[in-house]
Amino acid sequence: MIEEQTETLDKVFSALGHPIRRQILLRLRQGKATVTEIAEPFEPSLNAISKHLKVLERAGLIQREIVGREHYCSVNPQPLAEISNWLAYYQAFWTSRLDALEQEVIARRQSNRPHDEAQS
């Protein structure tokens, strides 16, 4: 299960690593769109945009529905929820570690204060 989660996270982070793919996801937040509609505002060719869509699809970030000759894409939020959960775990972990470090620094400063004042 951990290995499967790691593979999913790797695919999603990799897919999100390219600015065009992030822009495609932003566009799809507005609703379902054809591949041609998605490609319209971008400089790269339709073929290049199709490759970006395949990366997003393999990562589970989009779903494709074929109606006749048209391919409609829409956002699948589930992998983003998994990323959010993963980040929340590490945020809580590091926050608790930093809080503990802060308390240790405060305690050391307080224990050294009388010693420092005695030397003055």
Residue pairs with C-beta under 8 A, 6 or more apart in sequence:
5 82
5 86
8 59
8 60
8 79
8 82
9 82
9 83
9 86
11 58
11 59
11 60
11 79
12 59
12 60
12 61
12 79
12 80
12 82
12 83
13 83
14 55
14 59
15 21
15 55
15 56
15 58
15 59
15 61
16 22
16 25
16 59
16 61
18 52
18 55
20 42
20 44
20 49
20 52
21 52
21 55
21 56
23 42
24 38
24 49
24 52
24 53
24 56
24 62
25 56
25 61
25 62
25 75
27 33
27 38
27 41
28 38
28 62
28 73
28 74
28 75
29 75
31 74
32 65
32 72
32 73
32 74
33 72
33 73
33 74
34 70
34 71
34 72
34 73
35 46
35 49
35 50
35 53
35 71
35 73
36 46
38 49
38 53
38 73
39 45
39 46
39 49
39 50
42 49
44 52
53 62
53 64
53 73
56 62
57 63
57 64
57 73
59 79
60 76
60 78
60 79
61 75
61 76
61 79
61 80
62 73
62 74
62 75
62 76
63 73
63 74
63 75
63 76
64 71
64 72
64 73
65 71
65 72
65 73
65 74
66 72
